[in-house]
C-alpha cells in the first residue's frame, strides 16, 4: 500500500489545459472518490496517476517516490476500467491470473493467489467458466480480481459500474466497499454518480472544469458545501436554489447588501398536507403541485413557487394532489446561503 500525492498537477492538450495545477494528498489505505460532470478532468487525472497520460506539469508521488517518468507497469498500481477489459477466450482462472504469467512466482504460488482472490470475490465456483457464461456483475468482479491478484500499492477505478443496471450497481457498490475494508489498499475511484461517491468514499473530491472545488467526507460536503456547484451536485434530489429577492419580506433576516442565493435541500422543504404548520419555521412558501413521486416512506413533491420549480418532501402516506396548493416550511439551520456573484458559501441560517 502507499500514499499518493498530486502537487500542482497539470495536463495540457496543445493549447487546451484540461487539469489546472491541482493539489491533493491521499493517505495510505484511503478510499477517495473523484466526482464531477463529464469533462471535468477526473478521468484525465486518474490516467495521469496510472501513467496512461503524460503529465504536462507538476509532480506525482506514489509513496515517497516521484513517478512522473515511470512506465505504468513500474508504478505498482492496478486499474479497473468501465468496459471490464477481460479476455473472452480465457477462463475466469486464466483472466484473474493473466498479470502473473510473467512474474517470478512459482506455479503453486500463482494458483494460491488466484484461489484466494476468487474466494474473496465469490468466484471460486466460476473459475473454469468463460466470461460469456457470467453475469455483468461477475465479469466486473473478474476484472477486479485480475487487478487484486498482483497485490498492488493502489487500485484505480474508472467508472467501473456505469455499464451495470441499477440493482447490480447497488450490489457492486457494497461489494467494492467491503473489499476495500478487507484489503485496506489505497483506492481512487472516478464516477459522475454522486450516490456512488456518497455511499463509498472515505473522502470525496469534487471537480469542475479541471479544478478541485472541494474535498471532504460525504457528510462534510453534504452539510457544508463550499459553493453552489458542490451544493447542487452532492445530494439527491439536487438542492433547490432561488434568489433571496424572490422571498420578499422573509428574506430580511438573511439577505445581505449584494444578491444572495438561498439553497434548500428537498428533504428540508416540508410540504404540509395535514393542515398543521410546524412551529418555529424560518421560511414558509406557497406553491402549486405539478407532479408527485411516491417513494414509499416519503413522496417527492414538485412545485411551482412564484414561477420557480422546487422539490419538497411529504410523508409517503400523505401525498398532496396534483394541481392543489400546498404550504411548505423550512426549519432553522436548513437554509444554505451563497453569494450570487461568486457562488461561494455564506454559511447557513
KOLTOR-268894 format. One record per residue (C-alpha): x, y, z. Coordinates in nm, 2 decimals, decimal comma, always signed. Last residue first. Layout:
% residues N
+--------+--------+--------+
:     c1 :     c2 :     c3 :
+--------+--------+--------+
:      X :      Y :      Z :
...
+--------+--------+--------+
This chain:
% residues 349
+--------+--------+--------+
:     c1 :     c2 :     c3 :
+--------+--------+--------+
:  -2,93 :  +3,02 :  +0,85 :
:  -2,63 :  +2,86 :  +0,69 :
:  -2,30 :  +2,99 :  +0,57 :
:  -2,21 :  +3,25 :  +0,31 :
:  -2,10 :  +2,99 :  +0,06 :
:  -1,93 :  +3,09 :  -0,27 :
:  -2,14 :  +3,15 :  -0,58 :
:  -1,91 :  +3,45 :  -0,66 :
:  -2,18 :  +3,69 :  -0,78 :
:  -2,49 :  +3,53 :  -0,62 :
:  -2,31 :  +3,50 :  -0,28 :
:  -2,45 :  +3,18 :  -0,13 :
:  -2,68 :  +3,10 :  +0,17 :
:  -2,79 :  +2,75 :  +0,27 :
:  -3,11 :  +2,73 :  +0,47 :
:  -3,17 :  +2,43 :  +0,70 :
:  -3,04 :  +2,58 :  +1,03 :
:  -3,39 :  +2,69 :  +1,13 :
:  -3,68 :  +2,48 :  +1,00 :
:  -3,82 :  +2,51 :  +0,64 :
:  -4,19 :  +2,51 :  +0,56 :
:  -4,40 :  +2,43 :  +0,26 :
:  -4,77 :  +2,53 :  +0,22 :
:  -4,96 :  +2,35 :  -0,05 :
:  -5,19 :  +2,43 :  -0,35 :
:  -5,35 :  +2,15 :  -0,54 :
:  -5,29 :  +2,08 :  -0,91 :
:  -5,15 :  +1,73 :  -0,84 :
:  -5,29 :  +1,60 :  -0,51 :
:  -5,08 :  +1,61 :  -0,20 :
:  -4,92 :  +1,28 :  -0,08 :
:  -4,99 :  +1,18 :  +0,28 :
:  -4,88 :  +0,82 :  +0,33 :
:  -4,53 :  +0,88 :  +0,19 :
:  -4,48 :  +1,17 :  +0,42 :
:  -4,41 :  +1,49 :  +0,22 :
:  -4,09 :  +1,63 :  +0,06 :
:  -4,03 :  +1,94 :  -0,15 :
:  -3,89 :  +2,00 :  -0,50 :
:  -3,88 :  +2,35 :  -0,65 :
:  -3,96 :  +2,49 :  -0,99 :
:  -3,97 :  +2,87 :  -0,98 :
:  -4,26 :  +3,07 :  -1,13 :
:  -4,38 :  +3,20 :  -0,79 :
:  -4,35 :  +2,86 :  -0,64 :
:  -4,43 :  +2,58 :  -0,89 :
:  -4,39 :  +2,25 :  -0,70 :
:  -4,26 :  +1,90 :  -0,75 :
:  -4,34 :  +1,69 :  -0,44 :
:  -4,11 :  +1,40 :  -0,36 :
:  -4,30 :  +1,15 :  -0,16 :
:  -4,17 :  +0,97 :  +0,15 :
:  -4,16 :  +0,62 :  +0,31 :
:  -4,27 :  +0,46 :  -0,01 :
:  -4,11 :  +0,66 :  -0,30 :
:  -4,42 :  +0,84 :  -0,43 :
:  -4,31 :  +1,09 :  -0,70 :
:  -4,56 :  +1,38 :  -0,72 :
:  -4,61 :  +1,63 :  -1,00 :
:  -4,71 :  +2,00 :  -1,06 :
:  -4,82 :  +2,09 :  -0,70 :
:  -4,88 :  +2,46 :  -0,67 :
:  -4,68 :  +2,65 :  -0,42 :
:  -4,68 :  +2,86 :  -0,10 :
:  -4,36 :  +2,91 :  +0,09 :
:  -4,28 :  +2,95 :  +0,46 :
:  -3,93 :  +3,02 :  +0,60 :
:  -3,77 :  +3,01 :  +0,94 :
:  -4,03 :  +2,77 :  +1,07 :
:  -4,06 :  +2,77 :  +1,45 :
:  -4,39 :  +2,58 :  +1,49 :
:  -4,50 :  +2,32 :  +1,23 :
:  -4,80 :  +2,40 :  +1,00 :
:  -5,08 :  +2,16 :  +1,07 :
:  -5,32 :  +2,12 :  +0,78 :
:  -5,24 :  +1,75 :  +0,71 :
:  -5,05 :  +1,81 :  +0,38 :
:  -4,77 :  +2,05 :  +0,49 :
:  -4,49 :  +2,01 :  +0,24 :
:  -4,15 :  +2,00 :  +0,40 :
:  -3,85 :  +2,17 :  +0,24 :
:  -3,57 :  +2,01 :  +0,43 :
:  -3,57 :  +1,68 :  +0,23 :
:  -3,57 :  +1,89 :  -0,09 :
:  -3,25 :  +2,07 :  +0,02 :
:  -3,29 :  +2,44 :  +0,03 :
:  -3,04 :  +2,69 :  -0,11 :
:  -3,09 :  +3,06 :  -0,10 :
:  -2,89 :  +3,28 :  -0,34 :
:  -2,79 :  +3,63 :  -0,21 :
:  -2,78 :  +3,95 :  -0,41 :
:  -2,55 :  +4,21 :  -0,26 :
:  -2,60 :  +4,40 :  +0,06 :
:  -2,70 :  +4,09 :  +0,25 :
:  -3,02 :  +3,89 :  +0,26 :
:  -3,05 :  +3,68 :  +0,58 :
:  -3,31 :  +3,82 :  +0,81 :
:  -3,49 :  +4,04 :  +0,55 :
:  -3,55 :  +3,73 :  +0,33 :
:  -3,90 :  +3,67 :  +0,47 :
:  -4,00 :  +4,02 :  +0,34 :
:  -4,00 :  +3,90 :  -0,02 :
:  -3,87 :  +3,55 :  -0,09 :
:  -3,79 :  +3,61 :  -0,46 :
:  -3,52 :  +3,86 :  -0,36 :
:  -3,34 :  +3,58 :  -0,18 :
:  -3,27 :  +3,43 :  -0,52 :
:  -3,36 :  +3,06 :  -0,56 :
:  -3,18 :  +2,73 :  -0,54 :
:  -3,33 :  +2,39 :  -0,47 :
:  -3,07 :  +2,13 :  -0,39 :
:  -3,05 :  +1,83 :  -0,62 :
:  -3,26 :  +1,52 :  -0,55 :
:  -3,03 :  +1,37 :  -0,45 :
:  -2,73 :  +1,52 :  -0,27 :
:  -2,39 :  +1,65 :  -0,38 :
:  -2,41 :  +1,82 :  -0,72 :
:  -2,63 :  +2,11 :  -0,61 :
:  -2,43 :  +2,21 :  -0,31 :
:  -2,10 :  +2,14 :  -0,49 :
:  -2,19 :  +2,38 :  -0,77 :
:  -2,33 :  +2,65 :  -0,54 :
:  -2,01 :  +2,67 :  -0,34 :
:  -1,83 :  +2,55 :  -0,03 :
:  -2,09 :  +2,28 :  +0,06 :
:  -2,12 :  +2,23 :  +0,44 :
:  -2,37 :  +1,96 :  +0,53 :
:  -2,35 :  +1,74 :  +0,21 :
:  -1,98 :  +1,80 :  +0,16 :
:  -1,89 :  +1,73 :  +0,53 :
:  -2,12 :  +1,42 :  +0,54 :
:  -1,95 :  +1,27 :  +0,23 :
:  -1,61 :  +1,34 :  +0,38 :
:  -1,42 :  +1,63 :  +0,24 :
:  -1,27 :  +1,79 :  -0,07 :
:  -1,38 :  +2,10 :  -0,25 :
:  -1,36 :  +2,28 :  -0,59 :
:  -1,08 :  +2,08 :  -0,75 :
:  -1,02 :  +2,24 :  -1,09 :
:  -1,02 :  +2,09 :  -1,44 :
:  -1,35 :  +2,24 :  -1,54 :
:  -1,53 :  +2,11 :  -1,23 :
:  -1,40 :  +1,86 :  -0,97 :
:  -1,54 :  +1,75 :  -0,63 :
:  -1,30 :  +1,52 :  -0,44 :
:  -1,48 :  +1,29 :  -0,19 :
:  -1,33 :  +1,13 :  +0,12 :
:  -1,39 :  +0,80 :  +0,29 :
:  -1,59 :  +0,73 :  -0,02 :
:  -1,84 :  +0,45 :  -0,10 :
:  -2,20 :  +0,57 :  -0,03 :
:  -2,16 :  +0,94 :  -0,11 :
:  -1,95 :  +0,89 :  -0,42 :
:  -2,17 :  +0,62 :  -0,56 :
:  -2,47 :  +0,85 :  -0,50 :
:  -2,29 :  +1,13 :  -0,66 :
:  -2,27 :  +0,94 :  -0,99 :
:  -2,01 :  +1,10 :  -1,23 :
:  -1,76 :  +0,85 :  -1,11 :
:  -1,38 :  +0,80 :  -1,05 :
:  -1,25 :  +0,58 :  -0,78 :
:  -0,90 :  +0,61 :  -0,62 :
:  -0,81 :  +0,33 :  -0,37 :
:  -0,53 :  +0,28 :  -0,12 :
:  -0,55 :  -0,08 :  -0,02 :
:  -0,72 :  -0,17 :  +0,31 :
:  -0,78 :  -0,53 :  +0,19 :
:  -1,08 :  -0,61 :  +0,40 :
:  -1,24 :  -0,27 :  +0,42 :
:  -1,16 :  -0,22 :  +0,05 :
:  -1,34 :  -0,54 :  -0,05 :
:  -1,64 :  -0,44 :  +0,16 :
:  -1,66 :  -0,11 :  -0,03 :
:  -1,63 :  -0,29 :  -0,36 :
:  -1,90 :  -0,54 :  -0,27 :
:  -2,13 :  -0,26 :  -0,14 :
:  -2,10 :  -0,06 :  -0,46 :
:  -2,14 :  -0,39 :  -0,66 :
:  -2,49 :  -0,45 :  -0,51 :
:  -2,61 :  -0,10 :  -0,59 :
:  -2,47 :  -0,12 :  -0,94 :
:  -2,63 :  -0,46 :  -0,99 :
:  -2,97 :  -0,32 :  -0,90 :
:  -2,94 :  -0,01 :  -1,12 :
:  -2,82 :  -0,20 :  -1,43 :
:  -2,45 :  -0,23 :  -1,50 :
:  -2,25 :  -0,05 :  -1,77 :
:  -2,16 :  +0,25 :  -1,54 :
:  -2,02 :  +0,03 :  -1,27 :
:  -1,65 :  +0,06 :  -1,33 :
:  -1,64 :  +0,44 :  -1,37 :
:  -1,26 :  +0,44 :  -1,38 :
:  -1,13 :  +0,25 :  -1,08 :
:  -0,77 :  +0,29 :  -0,96 :
:  -0,64 :  +0,05 :  -0,70 :
:  -0,32 :  +0,12 :  -0,51 :
:  +0,00 :  -0,05 :  -0,39 :
:  -0,08 :  -0,35 :  -0,60 :
:  -0,11 :  -0,71 :  -0,47 :
:  -0,10 :  -0,86 :  -0,82 :
:  -0,41 :  -1,07 :  -0,76 :
:  -0,62 :  -0,77 :  -0,70 :
:  -0,62 :  -0,62 :  -1,05 :
:  -0,72 :  -0,95 :  -1,22 :
:  -0,97 :  -0,99 :  -0,94 :
:  -1,13 :  -0,65 :  -1,01 :
:  -1,18 :  -0,76 :  -1,37 :
:  -1,32 :  -1,09 :  -1,26 :
:  -1,56 :  -0,90 :  -1,03 :
:  -1,67 :  -0,69 :  -1,32 :
:  -1,75 :  -1,01 :  -1,51 :
:  -1,95 :  -1,14 :  -1,21 :
:  -2,16 :  -0,82 :  -1,20 :
:  -2,23 :  -0,84 :  -1,57 :
:  -2,34 :  -1,20 :  -1,54 :
:  -2,11 :  -1,49 :  -1,64 :
:  -2,13 :  -1,76 :  -1,91 :
:  -1,98 :  -1,53 :  -2,18 :
:  -1,69 :  -1,46 :  -1,94 :
:  -1,56 :  -1,82 :  -1,96 :
:  -1,61 :  -2,08 :  -1,69 :
:  -1,34 :  -2,27 :  -1,51 :
:  -1,30 :  -2,04 :  -1,21 :
:  -1,68 :  -2,00 :  -1,16 :
:  -1,73 :  -2,18 :  -0,83 :
:  -1,45 :  -1,99 :  -0,67 :
:  -1,58 :  -1,65 :  -0,78 :
:  -1,70 :  -1,51 :  -0,45 :
:  -1,47 :  -1,21 :  -0,47 :
:  -1,26 :  -1,31 :  -0,16 :
:  -1,25 :  -1,67 :  -0,27 :
:  -1,15 :  -1,59 :  -0,62 :
:  -0,86 :  -1,38 :  -0,49 :
:  -0,75 :  -1,66 :  -0,26 :
:  -0,77 :  -1,92 :  -0,55 :
:  -0,57 :  -1,69 :  -0,78 :
:  -0,31 :  -1,62 :  -0,52 :
:  -0,27 :  -1,99 :  -0,44 :
:  -0,25 :  -2,07 :  -0,81 :
:  +0,03 :  -1,82 :  -0,86 :
:  +0,22 :  -1,95 :  -0,56 :
:  +0,19 :  -2,31 :  -0,68 :
:  +0,31 :  -2,22 :  -1,03 :
:  +0,61 :  -2,05 :  -0,88 :
:  +0,63 :  -1,67 :  -0,87 :
:  +0,88 :  -1,50 :  -1,10 :
:  +0,61 :  -1,29 :  -1,27 :
:  +0,54 :  -1,30 :  -1,64 :
:  +0,22 :  -1,51 :  -1,60 :
:  +0,10 :  -1,31 :  -1,30 :
:  -0,10 :  -1,05 :  -1,49 :
:  -0,32 :  -1,31 :  -1,65 :
:  -0,40 :  -1,49 :  -1,33 :
:  -0,75 :  -1,34 :  -1,30 :
:  -0,82 :  -1,40 :  -1,67 :
:  -0,68 :  -1,75 :  -1,66 :
:  -0,89 :  -1,85 :  -1,36 :
:  -1,20 :  -1,69 :  -1,51 :
:  -1,14 :  -1,89 :  -1,83 :
:  -0,99 :  -1,73 :  -2,14 :
:  -1,15 :  -1,68 :  -2,48 :
:  -1,35 :  -1,37 :  -2,37 :
:  -1,04 :  -1,18 :  -2,24 :
:  -1,13 :  -0,92 :  -1,98 :
:  -1,13 :  -0,55 :  -2,04 :
:  -1,41 :  -0,48 :  -1,79 :
:  -1,56 :  -0,20 :  -2,01 :
:  -1,55 :  +0,07 :  -1,73 :
:  -1,19 :  +0,00 :  -1,64 :
:  -1,02 :  -0,14 :  -1,34 :
:  -0,66 :  -0,01 :  -1,29 :
:  -0,38 :  -0,17 :  -1,08 :
:  -0,08 :  +0,01 :  -0,93 :
:  +0,28 :  -0,10 :  -0,89 :
:  +0,42 :  +0,22 :  -1,06 :
:  +0,66 :  +0,03 :  -1,28 :
:  +0,39 :  -0,12 :  -1,50 :
:  +0,26 :  +0,23 :  -1,59 :
:  +0,60 :  +0,35 :  -1,70 :
:  +0,78 :  +0,59 :  -1,47 :
:  +0,85 :  +0,94 :  -1,58 :
:  +0,63 :  +1,13 :  -1,34 :
:  +0,68 :  +0,87 :  -1,06 :
:  +0,83 :  +1,08 :  -0,78 :
:  +0,89 :  +0,82 :  -0,50 :
:  +0,80 :  +0,87 :  -0,13 :
:  +0,48 :  +0,66 :  -0,16 :
:  +0,34 :  +0,73 :  -0,50 :
:  +0,43 :  +1,09 :  -0,59 :
:  +0,31 :  +1,29 :  -0,88 :
:  +0,48 :  +1,63 :  -0,95 :
:  +0,37 :  +1,93 :  -1,15 :
:  +0,35 :  +1,99 :  -1,53 :
:  +0,24 :  +1,82 :  -1,85 :
:  +0,20 :  +1,47 :  -1,71 :
:  +0,17 :  +1,21 :  -1,98 :
:  -0,15 :  +1,01 :  -1,98 :
:  -0,16 :  +0,63 :  -1,92 :
:  +0,08 :  +0,65 :  -1,63 :
:  -0,19 :  +0,54 :  -1,38 :
:  -0,18 :  +0,87 :  -1,19 :
:  -0,21 :  +1,06 :  -1,52 :
:  -0,50 :  +0,83 :  -1,61 :
:  -0,68 :  +0,92 :  -1,29 :
:  -0,63 :  +1,29 :  -1,35 :
:  -0,77 :  +1,25 :  -1,70 :
:  -1,06 :  +1,06 :  -1,56 :
:  -1,14 :  +1,35 :  -1,32 :
:  -1,09 :  +1,63 :  -1,56 :
:  -1,43 :  +1,80 :  -1,55 :
:  -1,52 :  +1,68 :  -1,90 :
:  -1,83 :  +1,48 :  -1,79 :
:  -1,97 :  +1,61 :  -1,46 :
:  -1,80 :  +1,57 :  -1,12 :
:  -1,67 :  +1,31 :  -0,87 :
:  -1,33 :  +1,19 :  -0,77 :
:  -1,37 :  +0,93 :  -0,50 :
:  -1,10 :  +0,86 :  -0,24 :
:  -1,08 :  +0,53 :  -0,04 :
:  -0,78 :  +0,58 :  +0,20 :
:  -0,53 :  +0,30 :  +0,28 :
:  -0,22 :  +0,52 :  +0,27 :
:  -0,32 :  +0,89 :  +0,27 :
:  -0,43 :  +1,07 :  -0,05 :
:  -0,28 :  +1,43 :  -0,06 :
:  -0,42 :  +1,66 :  -0,33 :
:  -0,30 :  +1,96 :  -0,53 :
:  -0,43 :  +2,06 :  -0,87 :
:  -0,24 :  +2,26 :  -1,13 :
:  -0,51 :  +2,32 :  -1,38 :
:  -0,63 :  +2,00 :  -1,55 :
:  -0,76 :  +2,01 :  -1,90 :
:  -0,54 :  +2,29 :  -2,04 :
:  -0,61 :  +2,34 :  -2,41 :
:  -0,33 :  +2,49 :  -2,61 :
:  -0,19 :  +2,15 :  -2,73 :
:  -0,35 :  +1,91 :  -2,48 :
:  -0,24 :  +2,02 :  -2,13 :
:  -0,25 :  +1,83 :  -1,81 :
:  -0,12 :  +1,99 :  -1,49 :
:  -0,05 :  +1,86 :  -1,14 :
:  +0,05 :  +2,13 :  -0,89 :
:  +0,15 :  +1,86 :  -0,64 :
:  -0,05 :  +1,54 :  -0,65 :
:  +0,04 :  +1,30 :  -0,37 :
:  -0,04 :  +0,93 :  -0,34 :
:  +0,01 :  +0,72 :  -0,02 :
:  +0,11 :  +0,36 :  -0,05 :
:  +0,00 :  +0,00 :  +0,00 :
+--------+--------+--------+
